[in-house]
Amino acid sequence: RQWLEDALRENEPDSSFIFLVGTKKDLVSGAVCERTELDAIRFANEMQAEYWSVSAKTGENVKEFFSRVAALAFERSMIKELGKTAGCKARIGTGNFISM
C-alpha cells in the first residue's frame, strides 16, 4: 500500500496504470496458488488495479501482461491525440495518420 501511495503522490493524477503482478507462480502448489490469488485479486480490487499472475520461469502470462500494458498505453495516447485535434484523425509519432 505504501508503494502505491508513494507512486500516486509522485505522479500526475490519471497518468499511470496500476497493476498488481504476482510472480513465482510455478513455485507453489495449486491450492496455495489459488488461495494466494484470491487474496491478491481482493487486494487489487481495493487498489483499483488489474491483477496478473505470471511466471518468468514458464513464461505463463508474461507476453500477455506486457501486451496489455502496451495496449493501454497506446489507447491512452490515441485518445489524447484525438482530443487535441478535435477530429477523426490522429498521428502516430512522425508517421501516418490513423482515421477514426
N, C-alpha and C positions, 0 to 999 in steps of 0.2 A: 504493500500500500504506500509505503514511504517513497519508493522509486516512482510510482505513478504520480504522487503529489508533487514530487520534485520536477518531473518531466512536464507536467501541466503548468507549473509555475514558471518554468524556464522557456516555454514556447508560446506562440500566439494561440489564442483560442481557435479551435477547429482547424489547426494546421497539422495535426498529427492523427495517425491511425493508431488505435490501441489494440494490441494482441497479447494474449497470454499463450505462450508456447510451452507445451510440456515435451520434454526431451527424455531420452533414455528409455523409451517405451519398451525396447527389447530386453531390458534388464529385470523386469518384474513379471510375476505370474499374471495370468488372466484375471483372477479375482482381485488381486491388489491393484492392477491397472484399472479395472472397471470402477472400483471404489475411489481411487485417486482421481480418475477422470470426472466422476460425478461431482466431487468436491471442487475440482478445477473449473468445471462448467458453471457451478453455482457462484464461485468467486469471480469468474469472467463476467457473468451477468451483473454482479454488483458493480464491477468496474466499467460496465458498458463496453466490454471488449469482446473480440472474437477469440474463441479458444481453438487452438490447433494442437493436436498430438502428433509428434514427429519422431522419427528415428534416423539419425545420421548414419548409423551402422547399416541398417537395411535399406535406407533411402525412402522409407514409408512417409508419404505426405510432404516431403521436402520440396520437390518441384511444385507441387500443388500450392503449398503455402507461399512460396515466392511468386508464383503466378498470380495469386490473389492480391498480394501487396502491389505488384506491378499494375494489375488491372484497376485497382482502386486509385492508385496514383495517376494513371492515365485518364481515368474518368474525371477525377477532380480537376486535372489540368485542362481537359477539354471543356468542362462546364465553365471554368474560369475564363478561358479564351473566348467562348461563345458569349459570355456576359460582357466582355469588352467590346466585341464587335456588334452586339445587339442584332445579329443577323443569323443566317443559317450556315455560315462558313467559318471554319477555324483553321489556322495554320499550325502545323506540327513542326516545331523547330524552325529551320530555314527552308524546309521542304514545301511540298504541295499543300493545297487546302483540302480540308475534308468538308464536304457539303452534308448538311443535316436535313 
